[in-house]
Amino acid sequence: MSSQITAYIALICTSGVMNLFLTIYAFGKRHHYSTVLKFFLFNSFVTTIYCFAAAFGLLSTTLEQIKIWTVFQYIGIAFAPPAGLLFIMAYLGVQMTKKKIVALLSIPTITVLMVATNDLHHLHYRVFEFDKDLGMPFVHQEIGIWYTIHGTFIFSCMFAAFILALSRWKETAKPYRPQLLSLICGQFVPIFTAFVYLIGLTPAGIDPVPMVLWLSSLFYFWSIRSSGLFAIMPVAKDVIFNSMNDGVAVLDESRRLIEFNEPLRSMLPSLNKKMLGYEFEKLWLELTGVPFSVQAFTAKSSSDIMLTINEQEHIYKIRTSTIVGAADRKGFLLIFTDITELMQLHKKLEHQAHFDELTQLYNRRAFFEKSNREFDQLRAQSAPFTVILIDVDHFKKVNDTYGHHVGDEVLVHVAKTIRLQFAGQALFARYGGEEFIGLVKASLEEGITLAEKLRGAIEQQPVMTEGGPVKITVSIGAAEMKNETLHQLLQRADQALYKAKETGRNRICIAGKDEEI
């Protein structure tokens, strides 16, 4: 065996030992690290197999032995690049489903099977024999179709991992850039060496990649020992920081902006990195035109604020809390949560709780809540007011004749007419079914005048439906406030309404009086 081959084997074994040590070291501390370690272990383990198999291949004395060790080499050659890509993606916080991982590893699996069965089909190597010029243990190879597919795939994986890591350089905080740099260099070493090998700048018949993998191992080992690789993943945290739904601003003890995430930039389109270091209250006023509450910095608090973004109004809840950094220096963490939809839902539910869905008048419960307050105030002021009850005449017949959808149109028509006739002068509600109730802030005479206008308007304006006009009328009972409770007043108005219906409908009856209108 020549001294040159011995040197090659020594370098390859060094890479194998370094990767084996790295695998054992990381595996021994697996309980202290995050799930990203699984992909790193996979990568370093298959790389270890690749290195030792390459060394044993150079020690082989027959072509059959070389073929066997070539199969083992391809466990590393085929699986290490996608494993490295998965490791970088996990480190950067890029999500991968199990199906995508299986799909990514399917080509390496096929490659290993192709190499193992190459003598049957020659799809990976068209020719695999001893090199006549170089002699043992060098092999002359002529590549097949699958070799091209396999080569394209593994280079794509290595290049994607390298570019992905490199693309996060700017957005990585300076204290963590050495950690990212070690990963970039660890990925670059095999890419560059493989490229040099493919263009023919390395010794003939020798794959130089396993000889330099010890250098990648050193980069990874340094990162584990000195900068907390796996235990602390600043880039992945940065991805999470920028993918949150909430906007986040970090301020120092002087309330100057020192960091913010992408959702906050979406809230404030003019915000940019050049504004870091600016006093936050002045910056906020400049960007929004709305002053930021200084009281928010006195203690843990929350408040709501409305902003117009892209001509749309948004409501944000701002939560403020203090944070303690190095040397007990305090700062502030501001979290902006978009509660626009929540507030809209709240308003909708509140509206539904107080208003009748069909007529959009107050419902019975809301009427009594408000009328009790009105009643107490008006009685305390000795101000006149009148209660009127309205019932749609023969409403059941309308439903039976025209259908319930027309009945609904009738109720909506009556409600609109009530709002038109009593605009700003009464508190009205749908009392139930086809009945309406109103608390009119006027004397009995004024209330009756308004009620008569309502009755006449409803009589003269039929409801226009798809089947034609439907004429309707209403009966009304009225009662003026005396020295009594609201419940007693409503009872007298109800008696008057009953009298109006009993005496022919389409009329107004007044409680305590015999005349009809």
C-alpha positions in Angstrom: 0.0 0.0 0.0 1.4 3.4 -1.0 2.1 6.1 1.5 -0.4 8.3 -0.4 -3.2 5.9 0.1 -2.2 5.5 3.8 -2.5 9.3 4.2 -5.9 9.3 2.5 -7.1 6.5 4.9 -5.8 8.4 7.9 -7.7 11.6 6.9 -10.9 9.7 6.2 -10.6 7.8 9.6 -10.1 11.1 11.3 -13.3 12.3 9.9 -15.0 9.1 10.9 -13.7 9.3 14.5 -14.7 12.9 14.8 -18.3 12.3 13.5 -18.6 9.2 15.8 -17.4 11.2 18.8 -19.9 13.9 17.9 -22.7 11.4 17.5 -22.0 9.8 20.9 -21.4 13.2 22.6 -24.7 14.6 21.4 -26.6 11.4 22.0 -25.4 11.4 25.6 -26.9 14.8 26.2 -30.1 14.2 24.2 -32.3 14.8 27.3 -31.0 18.3 27.6 -31.6 19.4 24.1 -34.6 20.1 21.8 -36.0 17.8 19.1 -33.7 19.4 16.5 -31.0 17.1 17.9 -32.7 14.0 16.3 -31.9 15.4 12.8 -28.4 16.3 13.8 -27.8 12.7 15.2 -29.2 11.2 12.0 -26.8 13.4 9.9 -23.7 12.7 12.0 -24.4 9.0 12.2 -24.8 8.4 8.5 -21.7 10.6 7.9 -19.8 8.3 10.3 -20.8 5.2 8.2 -19.8 7.1 5.0 -16.3 7.9 6.3 -15.5 4.4 7.7 -16.9 2.7 4.7 -14.7 4.9 2.4 -11.6 3.9 4.5 -12.4 0.2 4.3 -13.0 0.6 0.6 -9.4 1.8 0.1 -8.2 -1.2 2.2 -10.1 -3.7 0.0 -8.2 -6.2 -2.1 -11.0 -7.5 -4.4 -13.7 -5.9 -6.5 -16.4 -7.6 -4.5 -15.1 -6.1 -1.3 -15.1 -2.7 -2.9 -18.7 -3.2 -4.1 -19.8 -4.1 -0.5 -18.1 -1.0 1.0 -19.5 1.2 -1.7 -23.0 0.2 -0.7 -22.2 1.2 2.9 -20.7 4.5 1.6 -23.9 5.3 -0.1 -25.8 5.1 3.2 -23.9 8.2 4.1 -23.6 9.7 0.6 -27.4 9.4 -0.1 -28.8 10.2 3.4 -26.4 12.8 4.8 -27.4 15.7 2.5 -31.2 15.5 3.1 -30.5 14.8 6.9 -28.4 18.0 6.9 -31.2 19.9 5.2 -33.7 18.6 7.8 -31.3 19.7 10.6 -30.9 23.2 9.2 -34.7 23.5 8.6 -35.4 22.4 12.2 -32.8 24.8 13.6 -34.4 27.7 11.7 -37.9 26.7 12.7 -39.1 25.6 9.3 -42.0 23.2 9.8 -41.9 19.8 8.1 -44.7 17.2 8.2 -44.0 13.5 8.5 -45.2 13.0 5.0 -42.7 15.5 3.6 -39.8 14.0 5.6 -40.7 10.6 4.3 -40.9 12.0 0.7 -37.5 13.7 1.1 -35.9 10.4 2.3 -37.4 8.3 -0.4 -34.8 9.1 -3.1 -31.8 8.2 -0.8 -33.6 4.9 0.0 -33.9 4.1 -3.7 -30.3 5.1 -4.3 -29.0 2.7 -1.7 -31.1 -0.1 -3.2 -29.9 0.9 -6.7 -26.2 0.6 -5.7 -26.8 -2.7 -3.9 -28.4 -4.2 -6.9 -26.4 -2.4 -9.6 -25.1 -5.7 -11.2 -28.7 -6.6 -12.1 -29.6 -3.4 -14.0 -26.5 -1.0 -14.2 -28.8 2.0 -13.8 -26.5 3.7 -11.2 -23.1 2.6 -12.6 -23.0 1.5 -16.3 -19.4 0.3 -15.6 -17.8 -0.5 -12.2 -14.4 -2.2 -12.5 -10.7 -1.9 -11.4 -8.9 1.0 -13.0 -6.3 -0.6 -15.3 -4.0 2.4 -15.2 -4.1 3.2 -11.4 -4.5 -0.4 -10.2 -5.8 -1.5 -6.8 -7.8 -0.2 -5.0 -8.9 2.4 -7.6 -12.1 1.9 -9.6 -13.0 3.0 -13.0 -16.7 4.1 -13.1 -19.1 5.2 -15.8 -22.3 6.7 -14.4 -25.8 5.6 -15.3 -29.2 7.4 -15.4 -29.9 7.0 -11.6 -26.5 8.4 -10.7 -27.5 11.7 -12.4 -30.8 11.8 -10.5 -29.1 11.0 -7.3 -26.3 13.6 -7.8 -28.8 16.3 -8.7 -30.8 15.5 -5.6 -28.0 15.5 -3.0 -26.4 18.7 -4.4 -29.9 20.3 -4.3 -30.2 19.3 -0.6 -26.7 20.6 0.3 -27.2 23.8 -1.6 -30.7 24.4 -0.2 -29.4 23.9 3.4 -26.5 26.3 2.8 -28.6 29.0 1.2 -31.3 28.6 3.8 -28.8 29.2 6.7 -27.1 32.0 4.8 -30.5 33.8 4.2 -31.1 34.2 7.9 -27.8 36.0 8.6 -29.2 39.5 8.6 -32.1 38.8 10.9 -30.0 36.9 13.4 -28.9 38.9 16.5 -25.2 39.6 16.6 -24.5 37.4 19.7 -25.8 34.4 17.9 -24.2 34.9 14.5 -21.1 32.9 15.4 -23.4 29.9 16.0 -25.1 30.4 12.6 -21.7 30.9 10.9 -20.5 27.6 12.2 -23.5 25.9 10.6 -22.9 27.7 7.3 -19.3 26.7 7.3 -20.2 23.1 8.2 -22.5 23.0 5.2 -20.1 24.7 2.9 -17.1 22.4 3.4 -18.6 19.3 1.7 -20.3 21.3 -1.0 -17.1 23.0 -2.0 -15.0 19.8 -1.8 -17.6 17.8 -3.9 -17.6 20.6 -6.5 -13.8 20.5 -6.7 -13.9 16.7 -7.1 -16.5 16.8 -9.9 -14.5 19.3 -12.0 -11.4 17.0 -11.7 -9.1 19.1 -9.5 -8.5 16.3 -7.0 -6.3 13.2 -7.3 -7.7 10.7 -9.7 -9.8 7.9 -8.3 -10.2 9.4 -4.9 -13.3 10.9 -3.3 -12.0 13.8 -1.2 -15.2 14.6 0.6 -14.8 12.1 3.5 -11.3 13.5 4.1 -12.5 17.0 5.0 -15.6 16.1 7.0 -13.6 16.3 10.2 -13.6 20.1 9.6 -17.3 20.2 9.5 -17.4 18.2 12.7 -15.1 20.7 14.4 -17.5 23.6 13.5 -20.4 21.7 14.9 -18.6 20.6 18.0 -17.5 24.2 18.7 -21.0 25.4 18.3 -22.4 22.8 20.7 -19.7 23.6 23.4 -19.4 27.4 23.1 -22.7 28.8 21.9 -25.4 26.3 23.1 -26.3 24.8 19.8 -29.6 22.8 20.2 -30.3 24.2 23.7 -30.6 27.7 22.3 -31.9 28.3 18.8 -32.0 32.0 18.3 -32.9 31.8 14.6 -35.8 29.5 15.3 -36.9 31.8 18.1 -36.6 34.7 15.7 -38.9 32.9 13.2 -41.4 32.3 16.0 -41.0 36.0 17.1 -41.9 37.1 13.5 -44.6 34.6 12.9 -46.7 35.5 15.9 -50.1 36.9 15.4 -49.4 39.6 17.9 -47.2 42.6 17.3 -44.4 42.9 19.8 -42.1 45.9 20.6 -39.1 45.6 23.0 -38.0 48.8 24.7 -35.0 49.5 26.9 -35.1 51.1 30.3 -35.2 54.6 28.7 -38.3 53.5 26.7 -36.3 53.5 23.4 -37.3 50.9 20.7 -34.7 48.2 20.5 -36.6 45.4 18.6 -39.9 44.7 17.0 -41.4 41.9 14.9 -43.1 41.7 11.5 -46.7 41.8 12.8 -46.0 45.1 14.4 -44.5 46.4 11.1 -47.8 45.3 9.4 -49.7 47.3 12.0 -47.5 50.3 11.4 -46.4 50.2 7.8 -44.0 53.1 8.2 -42.0 51.4 10.9 -38.5 50.3 9.9 -35.2 49.2 11.4 -33.8 52.7 11.0 -36.1 53.8 13.8 -34.5 51.5 16.4 -33.1 53.6 19.2 -35.9 56.2 19.0 -38.0 57.1 22.1 -41.1 55.0 21.7 -43.7 57.6 22.8 -42.5 60.1 20.2 -42.2 57.5 17.6 -45.7 56.2 18.2 -47.2 59.7 18.0 -45.3 60.3 14.7 -46.5 57.0 13.2 -50.1 56.9 14.5 -51.0 60.5 15.4 -52.3 59.1 18.7 -50.4 59.7 22.0 -49.2 56.6 23.8 -50.2 56.4 27.5 -47.2 57.0 29.7 -49.1 55.3 32.6 -48.7 52.1 30.7 -45.0 52.0 31.8 -45.7 52.4 35.5 -46.9 48.8 36.0 -48.2 45.7 34.3 -51.2 46.9 32.4 -53.4 46.7 29.4 -55.4 49.1 27.3 -57.3 49.3 24.0 -56.5 51.6 21.1 -58.1 52.1 17.7 -55.9 52.5 14.6 -56.7 53.0 10.9 -54.6 50.8 8.7 -55.1 50.8 4.9 -58.3 52.7 5.4 -59.7 50.0 7.8 -60.2 50.5 11.5 -58.6 48.0 13.8 -58.8 47.8 17.6 -55.7 46.6 19.5 -55.3 45.5 23.1 -51.9 46.7 24.3 -50.4 44.7 27.2 -47.3 46.1 28.9 -44.9 44.3 31.2 -41.4 44.9 32.5 -38.5 42.6 31.6 -35.1 42.3 33.3 -32.0 41.9 31.3 -28.3 41.6 32.1 -27.0 43.6 35.1 -30.6 43.9 36.3 -31.3 46.5 33.6 -35.1 46.8 33.1 -36.9 47.2 29.9 -40.5 46.9 28.6 -42.3 44.4 26.5 -45.3 45.7 24.6 -47.7 43.2 23.0 -50.3 44.4 20.5 -53.2 42.0 20.0 -55.7 42.6 17.2 -59.1 42.3 18.9 -61.1 43.9 16.0 -63.1 40.7 15.2 -63.6 40.0 18.9 -65.0 43.5 19.5 -67.2 43.2 16.5 -68.5 39.9 17.7 -69.0 41.4 21.2 -71.0 44.3 19.7 -73.1 41.9 17.6 -73.9 39.7 20.6 -74.7 42.8 22.7 -76.9 44.0 19.9 -78.7 40.7 19.7 -79.1 40.7 23.5 -81.0 44.1 23.4 -82.7 44.2 20.0 -85.3 42.1 18.3 -83.6 40.4 15.3 -86.6 40.9 13.0 -87.8 44.5 13.7 -84.5 45.9 15.1 -86.6 47.5 17.9 -85.6 46.8 21.5 -86.6 43.4 22.8 -88.9 42.9 25.8 -86.0 42.5 28.3 -84.1 45.5 27.1 -87.3 47.6 27.1 -87.9 46.9 30.8 -84.3 47.6 31.7 -84.4 51.0 30.0 -88.0 51.9 30.8 -87.5 51.3 34.5 -84.7 53.9 34.5 -86.8 56.3 32.3 -89.8 55.8 34.6 -87.9 56.7 37.7 -86.3 59.8 36.2 -89.5 61.1 34.7 -91.5 60.5 37.8 -88.8 62.2 39.9 -89.0 65.2 37.6 -92.9 65.1 37.6 -92.6 65.0 33.8 -95.6 63.7 31.9 -95.4 60.5 29.9 -97.7 58.0 28.3 -97.5 54.2 27.7 -99.0 52.9 24.5 -99.5 49.3 23.4 -100.0 48.4 19.8 -101.4 45.2 18.4 -101.5 44.2 14.7 -105.2 43.4 13.8 -105.9 39.8 12.6 -102.3 39.0 12.4 -102.9 35.2 12.6 -105.1 35.5 9.5 -102.3 37.3 7.6 -99.9 34.4 8.5 -102.5 31.8 7.5 -103.5 33.5 4.2 -100.1 34.8 2.9 -97.6 32.8 4.9 -95.2 33.6 7.7 -92.7 35.4 5.5 -95.4 38.0 4.7 -96.2 38.1 8.4 -92.6 39.0 9.0 -92.8 41.8 6.4 -95.9 43.2 8.1 -94.0 43.4 11.5 -91.0 45.1 9.9 -93.4 47.6 8.2 -95.1 48.4 11.5 -91.7 48.8 13.2 -90.4 51.2 10.5 -93.6 53.3 10.7 -93.2 53.5 14.5 -89.7 54.8 14.2 -90.8 57.3 11.6 -93.7 58.7 13.6 -92.1 58.7 17.0 -88.6 59.6 16.0 -86.7 60.7 19.2 -89.9 61.0 21.2 -90.4 57.5 22.6 -88.8 54.3 23.8 -90.2 51.5 21.7 -89.9 47.7 21.7 -91.4 44.6 20.3 -93.5 43.4 23.2 -94.0 39.9 21.9 -95.6 38.3 18.8 -97.5 41.0 16.9 -97.5 43.5 19.9 -95.4 46.6 20.3 -95.0 48.8 23.4 -93.8 52.4 23.7 -92.9 54.8 26.5 -93.7 58.3 25.1 -92.2 61.3 26.8 -95.3 63.4 26.4 -98.7 64.2 28.0 -101.7 62.0 27.2 -103.0 64.4 24.6 -99.7 64.6 22.8 -99.2 60.9 23.0 -102.7 60.2 21.6 -102.0 62.6 18.7 -98.8 60.7 17.8 -100.6 57.4 18.2 -103.4 58.5 15.9 -100.9 59.5 13.2 -99.3 56.1 13.5 -102.6 54.3 13.3 -103.6 56.3 10.2 -100.2 55.9 8.5 -100.4 52.1 8.9 -104.0 52.0 7.6 -103.2 54.1 4.6 -99.9 52.4 3.6 -100.5 48.7 2.8 -97.5 46.3 2.9 -96.2 45.7 -0.6 -95.4 42.0 -1.1 -94.6 39.8 -4.1 -98.2 38.7 -4.1 -99.5 42.3 -4.1 -100.4 44.8 -1.4 -101.6 43.6 2.0 -103.7 46.1 3.9 -103.3 46.1 7.7 -104.6 48.0 10.7 -103.6 48.3 14.3 -105.4 48.6 17.6 -103.8 50.8 20.3 -104.3 51.1 24.1 -102.9 54.2 25.9 -102.5 55.1 29.6 -101.0 58.2 31.2 -98.8 58.1 34.2 -100.4 58.6 37.6 -99.2 57.9 41.1 -98.5 54.3 40.4 -95.8 51.7 39.5 -94.7 51.0 36.0 -96.3 47.5 36.3 -99.7 49.1 37.2 -99.4 51.6 34.3 -98.7 48.8 31.8 -101.8 46.9 33.2 -104.0 49.9 32.5 -102.6 50.3 29.0 -103.2 46.6 28.4 -106.8 46.9 29.5 -107.3 49.8 27.1 -105.8 47.7 24.2 -108.1 44.9 25.1 -111.0 47.3 24.9 -109.9 48.6 21.5 -109.8 45.1 20.1 -113.2 44.2 21.6 -114.9 47.2 20.2 -114.0 46.7 16.6 -110.2 47.1 16.2 -108.4 49.7 14.1 -108.8 52.3 16.9 -107.3 53.8 20.0 -108.7 53.4 23.5 -107.6 55.4 26.5 -107.3 53.8 30.0 -109.9 55.2 32.4 -112.0 56.8 29.7 -115.0 55.6 27.8 -114.3 57.5 24.5 -112.6 55.8 21.6 -110.5 57.4 18.8 
